[in-house]
Amino acid sequence: MEDLRHKLVKTALEWELAFGNAPQITTVLSEFDAAQLIGCTIDEYSEIMQGVSAVQKGFDFKYKGSRYQVKGNRPSGKPGSFVTWVPKATNYEWDFLIWILYNREYDIQEAWLWEVSTYVSAFESVKRLSPIHHRQGTKLR
């Protein structure tokens, strides 16, 4: 299973090279990578994700009793492309949020952790979040 991430990224980058746009894999990769950043093994992740819907309400996965919401961003790599906007959580039915910033090749550049009450108090009134906002959390990488 360890090689699946590499194969997925390689295929997505080949697709992008051939057709100009990458398949939307950032969400699934960021959830997988977030789980590993908090200590979840690949086998554990596979087990906890069995039967989970991609549109599960409130959180992306549960690990050791905590619910995790994950947001990830990747620049396209086109001239002048860099991440300036980060999706804001639309609900607070999670315990922790992890934000991951990738480079064009889907390598993690940085990752930040937020506890729900701290996130709400920091961002509830902020309309547009940027990487600068998320970098106020606990650095995971």
N, C-alpha and C positions, 0 to 999 in steps of 0.2 A: 504493500500500500504506500510505502514511503515515496516511491517513484511516480505515483499518480499526479502529485502537484506539479512536478517538473514536466511531465508529459502535457498536462493541461496548459501550462504557461507556454511551452514550446509551440503547441498547436495554435493557441490564440495569437501569439506573435507572428507565426507564419501566415495566419489568416489576415492579420492586419497588414503585413507586408504585401500580400497578394491583392487585397481588396480595399485597403485604405482605412479601415476601421476595425477595431478589435471586438471580438465577442464580449458580452457583458459577464465577465468572470470575477470582477472585483468583489462582489458581495460574498460569493461562496468561498473565495480565497481568504478574505479578511476574517470570516467566521472561523475557518479552519486555523488560520495563523493566530488569531486571538486566543483560541483554546490552547494552542501549544504555548503561547506566551505566559499563560497562567498555570502551566504545569500539566495540562491534560495530554495524555499520550495519544498517539494515533489510534490505537485499539480502543481506548476509552471514548475518543471522539466518535469513532465509527459506531460504537454501541449506543451512545446517547442520542445520536442523530437518526437512528433507525426509526422510521415511521413519522418523523417530524416533517411538517409541511413547510414549504418555502415562504408561505404567507402566515406563519404562526403569529398569533396576536401577542404583542407586548414585549417579547424578548426573542433572541435568536437561538440561545441554547442555555441549558442549565448544567452546572458543574458543582459538585460538592455542596449542594443545597442553595447555591446562589444563581440568580438569573442574570444573563449577560446580553446586553444589546451591543451590536458592533456596527461601526461606521468605517468605511475605508475609502480612500481617494488615490487616484493614479493620474498623473499628467499624461496627455496623449503623446508627448514627445515631438509634436509639431512645433515649428518655430514660435517662440513666445509663449508656449504652453507651460504653465505651472499652476499649482492648486491655490486658489484664492477663496474658495467657498467650501464649507464642510456641511453636510446635511445635519440638520438639527433633529434631535429625538422628538417624535410627535406624540409620544405617550411616556408615562413614567412607571410602567408596569415591569420594571427591572430593578436589580440591585446595583449593578455596575455597567458602565458604558466603556467600551474600548474603542479608541480611534486609531486607525493605522494609516500612515502615509507611505505609499509605494513610490519607487522610481518607475520609469517606463518599462522595465523588464520584470516588474512585479516583485522586486526585492524590497523588503521592509526597510524604510529609511528611519522611521520613528514610530513609536506607539505610546499612547497615553491612556491612563485609567482614571475614571471618574466614578465616585459613589453618587447614587441618585440624589440625595438631599443637597449635596454640594453642587452638583450639576444644575439642579433646579434653581437654587439661590443665585448661582453665577449667571445663568443664561435665560431664565424665564422671560425676562423683558428684552433680551437681545433678539433682533429680527434676523440678522444675517451673521452666521458664525464663520470664522476663518481659522486657519491653522494656528494663528497667534492665540486665539481663545482657548483652543484645546491644549495648547502647550502649558497651560496653567495647572493641568492635572498632575497625577503621579506618573513619572516617566517609567515605562516598561522596557523601552529600548530606544 
